[in-house]
Amino acid sequence: MATAGKIIRCKAAVAWEFDKPLVIEEVEVAPPQEKEVRIKIVATGVCQSDLYFLLKCMNKALFPSVFGHEAAGIVESIGPGVTEFQPGDKVIPLFMPQCRECRFCKSPKTNLCVNGSAGHIDGKNFESSRITCKGKKLLQFLGVSSFSEYTVVKELALAKIDPAAPLDKVCVIGCGICTGYGAAVNSAKVEPGSTCAVFGLGAVGLAAVMGCRAAGAKRIIAIDINPEKFEKAKIFGATDVVNPNDHSKPIHQVMIEMTNGGVDYSIECIGNVEIMRSALESCIPGWGVSVIAGWTNMQDISAQPIQLMKGRTWTGTVFGGFKGKDGVAQMVKAYLDKKVMVDEFITHNMTLDQINEAIALMKHGQCIRTVLSVSPQ
């Protein structure tokens, strides 16, 4: 392309400060360096993780930055040494890289990679950023920064997808859907005929419901304090819906009574440490498995040791246990083959200029996923 090797000036939503509205600015995106790829972001979802670091976690070392990590786009140019991609490829950037060479990538036991994106959530990676504004480097959140018309990512943090995939739909596979669906099928390893409880019915929770159904669960209890989400949960496979506010007893007691002793599997999709404990205590002794899929690093979890001594398993998942490149390509194919739902997650479509409206919708629980049109295809 004509822009290859040159700085691209484009539009991005910049977070200059913690808990402040994003500002649409002209930014400069440098050419990709060794083993890097520059991509044009076509569409991006607005995820709770973006809001968590923008509005809740109070880590001011992250600013200024460009948020956004759940996206899809087209390769604009490649840096030296890149062999996996060519300009024009349809791609989804990954906050969960897959180098295929480290001990984690070579192990079937985990989807972690030693080249993970931890440095991009603690403010230590400003120097490696390829995005600048007004002479300042902007942190590339989770190594992605999809609230920008163009961005640069590492080759190992990018998945090539089917050219037939609609980018304004499959962008949401880049975080929420894989996280929830994989929490059920990869991390919990839900078995046919089992009983499951999913706590929290945002995109991750609804994807977990969908994963439980795909795994053959016979009963799927969807739990949320917002009853407006219940009909959507039933579309994804919920057999029961429960609003904790409708009950005087603790929610784990409600689950135990509803299921004659507890559920086989529970999945926490909120990022609330108290609900994580409730999800664990909702599991049946002996073999119950509880998976933490919701993100927080602001509080510690706690539980009575007897909860685990009686045979329950308490575990967690990042990106639903999917290895980045392999899992994303697999889920895009499953969508194109009509084996998983994607369109049903998208409740709003907006433009990048409307980013603050999209954030407000997510903050107030008025959407499942808002997809922003960032650049024309």
Number of C-alpha atoms within 10 A of each C-alpha: 9 7 10 16 14 12 15 19 16 15 20 27 26 24 23 17 16 20 16 11 18 23 15 18 15 18 25 21 23 20 22 26 18 12 16 22 28 27 28 24 29 23 31 33 32 26 25 22 20 19 18 17 19 24 16 14 14 13 14 15 15 26 21 21 30 29 31 23 28 29 31 33 32 22 24 24 25 27 20 11 11 18 10 14 19 15 15 15 19 24 28 32 34 30 24 27 25 28 23 15 11 13 13 18 20 15 13 9 9 17 21 23 22 14 17 18 19 16 16 21 17 15 19 13 20 22 11 13 22 21 29 20 17 10 9 12 20 27 32 31 29 24 30 27 31 33 34 29 26 28 32 29 25 23 25 23 23 28 24 21 23 14 12 10 17 14 23 22 21 27 29 29 23 27 25 28 30 26 27 34 31 27 35 33 22 18 26 27 15 24 19 14 13 17 22 34 30 30 29 24 27 24 26 33 31 32 30 38 33 26 26 35 26 19 19 16 22 16 20 27 23 27 25 21 15 15 14 12 21 20 11 16 25 18 14 21 23 26 17 14 19 20 14 16 13 9 11 9 10 12 21 20 16 16 24 16 13 12 17 9 14 24 30 25 30 33 34 31 28 22 21 20 20 13 21 26 20 21 27 29 25 29 30 24 21 14 15 24 27 32 24 28 28 25 18 16 11 12 10 9 12 10 13 9 8 10 18 18 11 13 15 21 19 19 14 17 23 22 26 28 25 26 23 29 23 13 21 26 18 14 23 25 17 14 18 16 9 10 12 19 16 20 13 14 23 17 12 15 15 16 16 22 18 15 21 16 15 24 21 14 17 19 14 8 14 16 19 23 25 25 27 25 22 26 18 10 12
